[in-house]
Amino acid sequence: MSWLRFLIKLSFICNVCYLVGFVIRMLDDPGKWGEAGKHIMVLGGLVAAPLNILTILLAIVLLLLKKVRWSQLHPYIFVLNVVILLLQLELFLP
């Protein structure tokens, strides 16, 4: 299940970009950041939420089917992804 560990890590990186992009939009003009700001906005705004939902659902299904153990999922990163997903849903849903 190394591909699931990879997805969890990739989802965490996109979630960090989401949080950085959120801070950039609130504090600064995103244009000041140049190309780096554009990449952060794409990873954080377009990729983070769908990838996070997909990764969490896949991990939960595999945990329930006992195909993977909790200790194999990077539990701390997985929990942080769930917390960030709740934040993303709060900001997207009215």
N, C-alpha and C positions, 0 to 999 in steps of 0.2 A: 504494500500500500504506500509505496514511496511517492506515487503521483498525488495521493491525497495530502500528504505532508507538504508537497510542493505547492498545491493549490491553497492550502492554509497559509503558507508563508507569502505567496503572491497576493492573496487577498489582504493580508496584513499590510503589505507594502502599499497596495492601492488605498487601503483605509487610512494610512498615515498621510498619503497624498491628498485624500479627501479632507482630513483635518487641517493640513497645511493650506490647502486651497481655500477652505472656509475662512481661516484666519486672514489670508491674503485679501480675500474679497471684503472682509469686514474692516480691515485696517488700512489697506493700501489700494492703489490702482493696479490691477493685474498686469497692465501694460508695462509697468516699470521692471518687471521680472524678466522680460524678454522671452527667449525660447524656453527656458527652464520653467517659467510660469505657465506657458502653454502646455507643456508636457504634464505638469502637476495638475492643471485643470482638467485635462483629458483623462488622465488616470483616476483622478479623484471624482470627477463629475460624471463621467460616462461609464467607466469600467468598475468602479468600487462597489456600488450597490448591487448590480446584477451578479457580479462574481461572488460577492459576499453571501448573498442569498443562496446561490447555487452551491457554494462550498459548504455552508452550514447545513442545508437540507441534505446534501449528499453524505456528510459526516454523520448526521443524526440517523439517517436510514441505515448506514453501514454499522453504526453502533447498535441499533436495535436488532439488526440481523446477525449480530455477533461476528461480522466479517473482520472487524478491527477492534482493538482494545483502546480504552481511554488513554492509556499511557503512550500509545503510538501517535497520538494526534497533536502533540505539543499543547497540553492542556491550557497553559497560560495564554498562549497566542490565540487559541480557539475561544477562550472566554473573552479576551479583549475584542476579538472580531464580533462576538455576539453583542457586547456592550456598544460597540461602534455602530452595528447594524440598528440597534434600538435608537441611537441618536440620529442615524440617517432616516429612519422611518418617521421619527418625530418631526424632523424638519421638512420631509416631503408630504406628509399627510396633514391635512388641516385640522 
